[in-house]
Amino acid sequence: MIQKFIELGQGYGDIFELCELMNSNKHRIHHTFAFVSEHEGKKVASIAVALKPVADSKFMPIYICREGIPYNPENQSKRFTIFEEAVKELDELLITIEVKHSSIYVDPELYYQYLKGALRLYHYIPAMY
């Protein structure tokens, strides 16, 4: 199974695109994620949705808005709330995982490999085969 992160942006206007992708592909949703990290003393979140492969395909896309959303569980930002509400409307579970910030990686692709490893470790996405 090949999993690939597809970055939509940093969660400003593209959060609506991510929510629309979820609505139009609700039958394909595998899991929804909030990756929380700390950068310069502030917590930020990446939001993502993993979709099941189409037909006999071995490709699992994971659409992500990377690290542009402030994260505060007591007083959540409007953008994060929009994503949470979309997840609830689709009767899905939002999996929140604390991860390293992407700025410690030289290349975003290395960061995505790290995320895929963490997701496989916890069995949130299938193993590569």
Secondary structure, 3 states (H helix, E strand, C coil): CEEEEEEEECCCCHHHHHHHHHHHCHHHEEEEEEEEEEECCEEEEEEEEEECCCCCCCEEEEEEEEEEEECCCCCCCHHHHHHHHHHHHCCCCEEEEECCCHHHCCCHHHHHHHHHHHHHHCCCCCCCC
